[in-house]
């Protein structure tokens, strides 16, 4: 186990000790293995690219709306949106998820709301058994 001292024949050893390098690489590997799963949390949303036309929405599409004041409402197609509490919205979404599995729901939120409020609605829809969640936006250049 000679390091860099003289060898038996009197010359210097020309070996590189890679043990510290391997130790550092193993520690980095463990750190990346532990932190990578934490970085992949989020809500899966299928977003269209910017060049595509707006998606066709059927007349009976489910829409969750959140106003500036945080009030919630749930509407379907041509039916007027009904104001709901969070608990009522949760119960209605659970029922919709059971009656219409695989149905998409659209979230329409005021642009001035905090990001956390919108994410809460997205997560609520996902936990209710509704796999497809879309965001309603205003096209670029459209008047408000």
TIRO-2110 file (N, C-alpha, C; in Angstrom, 1 decimal):
// TIRO-2110
0.8, -1.2, 0.0, N, 1, A
0.0, 0.0, 0.0, CA, 1, A
0.9, 1.2, 0.0, C, 1, A
1.7, 1.4, -1.0, N, 2, A
2.5, 2.5, -1.1, CA, 2, A
1.8, 3.8, -1.6, C, 2, A
2.1, 4.9, -1.0, N, 3, A
1.4, 6.1, -1.4, CA, 3, A
2.3, 6.8, -2.4, C, 3, A
3.1, 7.7, -2.0, N, 4, A
4.0, 8.4, -2.9, CA, 4, A
5.4, 8.3, -2.4, C, 4, A
5.7, 7.4, -1.6, N, 5, A
7.0, 7.3, -1.1, CA, 5, A
7.9, 6.5, -2.0, C, 5, A
9.1, 6.3, -1.7, N, 6, A
10.0, 5.5, -2.6, CA, 6, A
9.6, 4.1, -2.7, C, 6, A
9.8, 3.5, -3.9, N, 7, A
9.4, 2.1, -4.0, CA, 7, A
10.6, 1.2, -3.7, C, 7, A
10.5, -0.1, -3.8, N, 8, A
11.5, -1.0, -3.4, CA, 8, A
12.8, -0.8, -4.2, C, 8, A
12.6, -0.4, -5.5, N, 9, A
13.8, -0.3, -6.3, CA, 9, A
14.4, 1.1, -6.3, C, 9, A
13.9, 1.9, -5.4, N, 10, A
14.5, 3.2, -5.1, CA, 10, A
13.8, 4.4, -5.9, C, 10, A
12.9, 4.1, -6.8, N, 11, A
12.2, 5.2, -7.6, CA, 11, A
10.9, 5.6, -6.9, C, 11, A
10.4, 6.6, -7.4, N, 12, A
9.1, 7.1, -6.9, CA, 12, A
7.9, 6.3, -7.5, C, 12, A
6.8, 6.1, -6.7, N, 13, A
5.7, 5.4, -7.2, CA, 13, A
4.9, 6.4, -8.1, C, 13, A
4.3, 5.9, -9.2, N, 14, A
3.6, 6.8, -10.1, CA, 14, A
2.1, 6.5, -10.0, C, 14, A
1.6, 6.0, -8.9, N, 15, A
0.2, 5.6, -8.8, CA, 15, A
-0.6, 6.8, -8.3, C, 15, A
-1.9, 7.0, -8.7, N, 16, A
-2.7, 8.0, -8.2, CA, 16, A
-3.7, 7.3, -7.2, C, 16, A
-3.8, 7.9, -6.1, N, 17, A
-4.7, 7.4, -5.1, CA, 17, A
-6.2, 7.8, -5.4, C, 17, A
-7.0, 6.9, -5.9, N, 18, A
-8.4, 7.3, -6.3, CA, 18, A
-9.4, 7.1, -5.2, C, 18, A
-9.0, 6.6, -4.1, N, 19, A
-10.0, 6.3, -3.0, CA, 19, A
-10.7, 7.6, -2.6, C, 19, A
-10.1, 8.7, -2.3, N, 20, A
-10.9, 9.9, -2.0, CA, 20, A
-11.8, 10.4, -3.1, C, 20, A
-11.4, 10.2, -4.3, N, 21, A
-12.3, 10.6, -5.4, CA, 21, A
-13.5, 9.7, -5.5, C, 21, A
-13.3, 8.4, -5.3, N, 22, A
-14.5, 7.5, -5.3, CA, 22, A
-15.4, 7.8, -4.1, C, 22, A
-14.8, 8.1, -2.9, N, 23, A
-15.6, 8.4, -1.8, CA, 23, A
-16.5, 9.7, -2.1, C, 23, A
-15.9, 10.7, -2.6, N, 24, A
-16.7, 11.9, -3.0, CA, 24, A
-17.8, 11.6, -4.0, C, 24, A
-17.5, 10.8, -5.0, N, 25, A
-18.5, 10.4, -6.0, CA, 25, A
-19.6, 9.6, -5.4, C, 25, A
-19.3, 8.7, -4.5, N, 26, A
-20.4, 8.0, -3.9, CA, 26, A
-21.3, 8.9, -3.0, C, 26, A
-20.7, 9.8, -2.3, N, 27, A
-21.5, 10.7, -1.5, CA, 27, A
-22.4, 11.6, -2.4, C, 27, A
-21.9, 12.1, -3.5, N, 28, A
-22.7, 12.9, -4.5, CA, 28, A
-23.8, 12.0, -5.1, C, 28, A
-23.5, 10.8, -5.4, N, 29, A
-24.5, 9.9, -6.0, CA, 29, A
-25.7, 9.7, -5.0, C, 29, A
-25.3, 9.5, -3.7, N, 30, A
-26.4, 9.3, -2.7, CA, 30, A
-27.2, 10.6, -2.5, C, 30, A
-26.5, 11.7, -2.6, N, 31, A
-27.3, 13.0, -2.4, CA, 31, A
-28.3, 13.2, -3.6, C, 31, A
-27.8, 12.9, -4.8, N, 32, A
-28.7, 13.0, -6.0, CA, 32, A
-29.8, 12.0, -5.9, C, 32, A
-29.5, 10.8, -5.5, N, 33, A
-30.6, 9.8, -5.4, CA, 33, A
-31.7, 10.2, -4.4, C, 33, A
-31.3, 10.8, -3.3, N, 34, A
-32.2, 11.2, -2.3, CA, 34, A
-33.0, 12.5, -2.7, C, 34, A
-32.4, 13.4, -3.4, N, 35, A
-33.1, 14.7, -3.7, CA, 35, A
-33.9, 14.6, -5.0, C, 35, A
-33.6, 13.7, -5.9, N, 36, A
-34.3, 13.7, -7.2, CA, 36, A
-35.8, 13.4, -7.1, C, 36, A
-36.2, 12.4, -6.2, N, 37, A
-37.6, 12.2, -6.1, CA, 37, A
-38.4, 13.4, -5.6, C, 37, A
-37.8, 14.3, -4.8, N, 38, A
-38.4, 15.4, -4.2, CA, 38, A
-38.6, 16.5, -5.3, C, 38, A
-37.9, 16.5, -6.3, N, 39, A
-38.0, 17.5, -7.3, CA, 39, A
-39.0, 17.2, -8.4, C, 39, A
-39.6, 16.0, -8.4, N, 40, A
-40.6, 15.7, -9.4, CA, 40, A
-42.0, 15.7, -8.9, C, 40, A
-42.3, 16.4, -7.8, N, 41, A
-43.7, 16.6, -7.4, CA, 41, A
-44.3, 17.7, -8.2, C, 41, A
-45.6, 17.6, -8.3, N, 42, A
-46.4, 18.6, -9.0, CA, 42, A
-47.6, 18.0, -9.6, C, 42, A
-48.3, 18.8, -10.3, N, 43, A
-49.6, 18.4, -10.9, CA, 43, A
-49.4, 18.2, -12.4, C, 43, A
-49.8, 17.1, -12.9, N, 44, A
-49.7, 16.8, -14.4, CA, 44, A
-50.7, 17.6, -15.1, C, 44, A
-50.3, 18.4, -16.0, N, 45, A
-51.2, 19.2, -16.9, CA, 45, A
-50.8, 19.1, -18.3, C, 45, A
-51.7, 18.7, -19.2, N, 46, A
-51.3, 18.7, -20.6, CA, 46, A
-51.6, 20.1, -21.2, C, 46, A
-50.5, 20.8, -21.4, N, 47, A
-50.6, 22.1, -22.0, CA, 47, A
-50.4, 22.1, -23.5, C, 47, A
-51.2, 22.8, -24.2, N, 48, A
-51.0, 22.8, -25.7, CA, 48, A
-49.8, 23.8, -26.0, C, 48, A
-49.2, 23.6, -27.1, N, 49, A
-48.1, 24.5, -27.5, CA, 49, A
-48.8, 25.8, -28.0, C, 49, A
-48.0, 26.8, -28.0, N, 50, A
-48.5, 28.2, -28.3, CA, 50, A
-49.0, 28.3, -29.7, C, 50, A
-48.6, 27.5, -30.7, N, 51, A
-49.0, 27.6, -32.1, CA, 51, A
-50.3, 26.9, -32.4, C, 51, A
-50.8, 26.1, -31.4, N, 52, A
-52.1, 25.4, -31.7, CA, 52, A
-53.3, 26.3, -31.5, C, 52, A
-54.4, 26.0, -32.2, N, 53, A
-55.6, 26.8, -31.9, CA, 53, A
-56.2, 26.4, -30.6, C, 53, A
-57.1, 27.2, -30.0, N, 54, A
-57.8, 26.8, -28.8, CA, 54, A
-58.5, 25.4, -28.9, C, 54, A
-58.5, 24.7, -27.8, N, 55, A
-59.1, 23.4, -27.7, CA, 55, A
-60.6, 23.5, -27.9, C, 55, A
-61.2, 22.6, -28.5, N, 56, A
-62.7, 22.6, -28.7, CA, 56, A
-63.3, 22.1, -27.3, C, 56, A
-64.2, 22.9, -26.9, N, 57, A
-64.8, 22.6, -25.6, CA, 57, A
-66.3, 22.2, -25.9, C, 57, A
-66.7, 21.0, -25.3, N, 58, A
-68.0, 20.6, -25.5, CA, 58, A
-69.0, 21.4, -24.6, C, 58, A
-70.3, 21.4, -24.9, N, 59, A
-71.2, 22.2, -24.2, CA, 59, A
-71.5, 21.7, -22.8, C, 59, A
-71.1, 20.5, -22.4, N, 60, A
-71.3, 20.1, -21.1, CA, 60, A
-70.0, 20.0, -20.3, C, 60, A
-69.1, 20.8, -20.6, N, 61, A
-67.8, 20.7, -19.9, CA, 61, A
-67.9, 21.3, -18.5, C, 61, A
-67.2, 20.7, -17.6, N, 62, A
-67.2, 21.1, -16.2, CA, 62, A
-66.1, 22.2, -16.0, C, 62, A
-66.6, 23.4, -15.4, N, 63, A
-65.7, 24.5, -15.2, CA, 63, A
-65.7, 24.9, -13.7, C, 63, A
-64.5, 25.0, -13.1, N, 64, A
-64.4, 25.5, -11.7, CA, 64, A
-63.9, 26.9, -11.8, C, 64, A
-64.6, 27.9, -11.2, N, 65, A
-64.2, 29.3, -11.3, CA, 65, A
-63.9, 29.8, -9.9, C, 65, A
-62.8, 30.7, -9.9, N, 66, A
-62.5, 31.3, -8.6, CA, 66, A
-62.3, 32.8, -8.9, C, 66, A
-63.1, 33.6, -8.2, N, 67, A
-63.1, 35.1, -8.4, CA, 67, A
-62.0, 35.7, -7.6, C, 67, A
-61.8, 37.1, -7.8, N, 68, A
-60.8, 37.8, -7.1, CA, 68, A
-60.9, 37.7, -5.6, C, 68, A
-62.1, 37.6, -5.1, N, 69, A
-62.3, 37.5, -3.6, CA, 69, A
-62.1, 36.1, -3.1, C, 69, A
-61.8, 35.2, -4.0, N, 70, A
-61.6, 33.8, -3.5, CA, 70, A
-62.9, 32.9, -3.5, C, 70, A
-64.0, 33.5, -3.9, N, 71, A
-65.3, 32.7, -4.0, CA, 71, A
-65.2, 31.7, -5.1, C, 71, A
-65.7, 30.5, -4.9, N, 72, A
-65.7, 29.4, -5.8, CA, 72, A
-67.0, 29.2, -6.4, C, 72, A
-67.1, 28.7, -7.6, N, 73, A
-68.3, 28.3, -8.3, CA, 73, A
-68.0, 27.1, -9.2, C, 73, A
-69.0, 26.3, -9.5, N, 74, A
-68.9, 25.2, -10.4, CA, 74, A
-70.0, 25.2, -11.4, C, 74, A
-69.7, 25.1, -12.6, N, 75, A
-70.7, 25.2, -13.7, CA, 75, A
-70.4, 24.1, -14.7, C, 75, A
-71.5, 23.8, -15.5, N, 76, A
-71.3, 22.8, -16.6, CA, 76, A
-72.0, 23.3, -17.8, C, 76, A
-71.2, 23.5, -18.8, N, 77, A
-71.7, 24.0, -20.1, CA, 77, A
-72.5, 25.2, -20.1, C, 77, A
-73.8, 25.1, -20.5, N, 78, A
-74.7, 26.2, -20.5, CA, 78, A
-75.3, 26.5, -19.2, C, 78, A
-75.2, 25.6, -18.2, N, 79, A
-75.8, 25.8, -16.9, CA, 79, A
-75.0, 27.0, -16.2, C, 79, A
-75.7, 27.8, -15.5, N, 80, A
-75.0, 28.9, -14.8, CA, 80, A
-74.2, 28.3, -13.6, C, 80, A
-73.1, 29.0, -13.4, N, 81, A
-72.2, 28.5, -12.3, CA, 81, A
-72.9, 28.7, -10.9, C, 81, A
-72.8, 27.8, -10.1, N, 82, A
-73.4, 27.8, -8.7, CA, 82, A
-72.3, 28.2, -7.7, C, 82, A
-72.5, 29.2, -6.9, N, 83, A
-71.5, 29.5, -5.9, CA, 83, A
-71.5, 28.4, -4.8, C, 83, A
-70.3, 28.0, -4.4, N, 84, A
-70.1, 26.9, -3.5, CA, 84, A
-69.0, 27.2, -2.5, C, 84, A
-69.1, 26.5, -1.3, N, 85, A
-68.0, 26.6, -0.4, CA, 85, A
-67.0, 25.6, -0.8, C, 85, A
-65.8, 25.6, -0.2, N, 86, A
-64.8, 24.6, -0.6, CA, 86, A
-65.2, 23.2, -0.3, C, 86, A
-65.9, 22.9, 0.8, N, 87, A
-66.4, 21.6, 1.1, CA, 87, A
-67.5, 21.1, 0.1, C, 87, A
-68.4, 22.0, -0.3, N, 88, A
-69.4, 21.7, -1.3, CA, 88, A
-68.7, 21.4, -2.7, C, 88, A
-67.7, 22.2, -3.0, N, 89, A
-67.0, 21.9, -4.3, CA, 89, A
-66.3, 20.6, -4.2, C, 89, A
-65.7, 20.3, -3.1, N, 90, A
-65.0, 19.0, -3.0, CA, 90, A
-66.0, 17.8, -3.1, C, 90, A
-67.1, 17.9, -2.5, N, 91, A
-68.1, 16.9, -2.6, CA, 91, A
-68.7, 16.7, -4.0, C, 91, A
-68.9, 17.9, -4.7, N, 92, A
-69.4, 17.8, -6.1, CA, 92, A
-68.4, 17.2, -7.0, C, 92, A
-67.1, 17.6, -6.8, N, 93, A
-66.0, 17.0, -7.7, CA, 93, A
-65.9, 15.5, -7.4, C, 93, A
-66.0, 15.1, -6.2, N, 94, A
-65.9, 13.6, -5.9, CA, 94, A
-67.1, 12.9, -6.6, C, 94, A
-68.3, 13.5, -6.6, N, 95, A
-69.4, 12.9, -7.3, CA, 95, A
-69.2, 12.9, -8.8, C, 95, A
-68.7, 14.0, -9.3, N, 96, A
-68.4, 14.0, -10.8, CA, 96, A
-67.4, 13.0, -11.2, C, 96, A
-66.4, 12.8, -10.4, N, 97, A
-65.3, 11.9, -10.7, CA, 97, A
-65.9, 10.4, -10.7, C, 97, A
-66.8, 10.1, -9.8, N, 98, A
-67.5, 8.8, -9.8, CA, 98, A
-68.4, 8.6, -11.0, C, 98, A
-69.2, 9.6, -11.3, N, 99, A
-70.2, 9.5, -12.3, CA, 99, A
-69.6, 9.5, -13.7, C, 99, A
-68.6, 10.4, -13.9, N, 100, A
-68.0, 10.5, -15.2, CA, 100, A
-66.5, 10.3, -15.2, C, 100, A
-66.0, 9.1, -15.0, N, 101, A
-64.6, 8.9, -14.9, CA, 101, A
-63.9, 9.2, -16.2, C, 101, A
-62.7, 9.9, -16.1, N, 102, A
-62.0, 10.3, -17.3, CA, 102, A
-62.4, 11.6, -17.9, C, 102, A
-63.4, 12.3, -17.3, N, 103, A
-63.8, 13.6, -17.8, CA, 103, A
-62.8, 14.6, -17.4, C, 103, A
-62.7, 15.6, -18.2, N, 104, A
-61.8, 16.7, -18.0, CA, 104, A
-62.5, 17.8, -17.2, C, 104, A
-61.8, 18.6, -16.5, N, 105, A
-62.4, 19.8, -15.8, CA, 105, A
-61.5, 21.0, -16.1, C, 105, A
-62.1, 22.2, -16.3, N, 106, A
-61.3, 23.4, -16.5, CA, 106, A
-61.3, 24.3, -15.3, C, 106, A
-60.2, 24.9, -15.0, N, 107, A
-60.1, 25.8, -13.9, CA, 107, A
-60.0, 27.2, -14.5, C, 107, A
-60.9, 28.1, -14.1, N, 108, A
-60.9, 29.4, -14.5, CA, 108, A
-60.7, 30.3, -13.3, C, 108, A
-59.5, 30.9, -13.2, N, 109, A
-59.2, 31.7, -12.0, CA, 109, A
-58.8, 33.1, -12.4, C, 109, A
-59.1, 34.1, -11.6, N, 110, A
-58.7, 35.5, -11.8, CA, 110, A
-57.2, 35.6, -11.9, C, 110, A
-56.7, 36.4, -12.8, N, 111, A
-55.2, 36.5, -12.9, CA, 111, A
-54.5, 37.1, -11.8, C, 111, A
-55.2, 37.8, -10.9, N, 112, A
-54.6, 38.5, -9.8, CA, 112, A
-54.5, 37.6, -8.5, C, 112, A
-55.1, 36.4, -8.6, N, 113, A
-55.0, 35.5, -7.5, CA, 113, A
-53.6, 34.9, -7.2, C, 113, A
-53.3, 34.6, -6.0, N, 114, A
-52.0, 34.0, -5.8, CA, 114, A
-51.9, 32.6, -6.4, C, 114, A
-50.7, 32.3, -6.8, N, 115, A
-50.4, 31.0, -7.5, CA, 115, A
-50.9, 29.8, -6.6, C, 115, A
-50.7, 29.9, -5.3, N, 116, A
-51.0, 28.9, -4.4, CA, 116, A
-52.5, 28.5, -4.4, C, 116, A
-53.4, 29.6, -4.6, N, 117, A
-54.8, 29.3, -4.6, CA, 117, A
-55.2, 28.5, -5.9, C, 117, A
-54.6, 28.8, -7.0, N, 118, A
-54.9, 28.1, -8.2, CA, 118, A
-54.3, 26.6, -8.1, C, 118, A
-53.2, 26.5, -7.5, N, 119, A
-52.6, 25.1, -7.4, CA, 119, A
-53.5, 24.3, -6.4, C, 119, A
-54.1, 24.9, -5.5, N, 120, A
-55.0, 24.2, -4.5, CA, 120, A
-56.2, 23.7, -5.3, C, 120, A
-56.7, 24.5, -6.2, N, 121, A
-57.9, 24.0, -7.1, CA, 121, A
-57.4, 22.8, -7.9, C, 121, A
-56.3, 22.9, -8.5, N, 122, A
-55.8, 21.9, -9.4, CA, 122, A
-55.6, 20.6, -8.6, C, 122, A
-55.0, 20.7, -7.4, N, 123, A
-54.8, 19.5, -6.6, CA, 123, A
-56.1, 18.9, -6.1, C, 123, A
-57.1, 19.8, -5.8, N, 124, A
-58.4, 19.3, -5.4, CA, 124, A
-59.1, 18.5, -6.5, C, 124, A
-59.0, 19.0, -7.7, N, 125, A
-59.6, 18.2, -8.8, CA, 125, A
-58.9, 16.9, -9.0, C, 125, A
-57.6, 16.9, -8.9, N, 126, A
-56.8, 15.7, -9.1, CA, 126, A
-57.2, 14.6, -8.0, C, 126, A
-57.3, 15.1, -6.8, N, 127, A
-57.6, 14.2, -5.7, CA, 127, A
-59.1, 13.7, -5.7, C, 127, A
-59.9, 14.4, -6.5, N, 128, A
-61.3, 14.0, -6.6, CA, 128, A
-61.5, 12.9, -7.7, C, 128, A
-60.4, 12.4, -8.3, N, 129, A
-60.5, 11.4, -9.3, CA, 129, A
-60.7, 11.9, -10.7, C, 129, A
-60.4, 13.2, -10.9, N, 130, A
-60.6, 13.8, -12.3, CA, 130, A
-59.1, 13.9, -12.8, C, 130, A
-58.8, 13.0, -13.8, N, 131, A
-57.4, 12.9, -14.2, CA, 131, A
-56.9, 14.1, -15.1, C, 131, A
-57.9, 14.7, -15.9, N, 132, A
-57.5, 15.7, -16.8, CA, 132, A
-58.0, 17.1, -16.3, C, 132, A
-57.0, 18.0, -16.1, N, 133, A
-57.3, 19.3, -15.6, CA, 133, A
-56.7, 20.3, -16.6, C, 133, A
-57.5, 21.3, -17.0, N, 134, A
-57.1, 22.3, -17.9, CA, 134, A
-57.2, 23.7, -17.3, C, 134, A
-56.4, 24.6, -17.8, N, 135, A
-56.5, 26.0, -17.3, CA, 135, A
-57.2, 26.8, -18.4, C, 135, A
-58.1, 27.6, -18.0, N, 136, A
-58.8, 28.5, -19.0, CA, 136, A
-58.0, 29.8, -19.0, C, 136, A
-57.5, 30.2, -20.2, N, 137, A
-56.8, 31.5, -20.3, CA, 137, A
-57.4, 32.4, -21.3, C, 137, A
-57.0, 33.6, -21.3, N, 138, A
-57.4, 34.5, -22.3, CA, 138, A
-56.3, 34.5, -23.4, C, 138, A
-56.8, 34.5, -24.7, N, 139, A
-55.8, 34.5, -25.8, CA, 139, A
-54.9, 35.8, -25.8, C, 139, A
-53.7, 35.6, -26.2, N, 140, A
-52.8, 36.8, -26.2, CA, 140, A
-53.4, 37.9, -27.1, C, 140, A
-53.4, 39.1, -26.7, N, 141, A
-53.9, 40.2, -27.5, CA, 141, A
-55.4, 40.4, -27.4, C, 141, A
-56.1, 39.5, -26.7, N, 142, A
-57.5, 39.7, -26.6, CA, 142, A
-57.8, 40.8, -25.5, C, 142, A
-58.9, 41.5, -25.7, N, 143, A
-59.3, 42.6, -24.8, CA, 143, A
-60.0, 42.0, -23.6, C, 143, A
-59.7, 42.6, -22.5, N, 144, A
-60.3, 42.1, -21.2, CA, 144, A
-61.7, 42.5, -21.0, C, 144, A
END
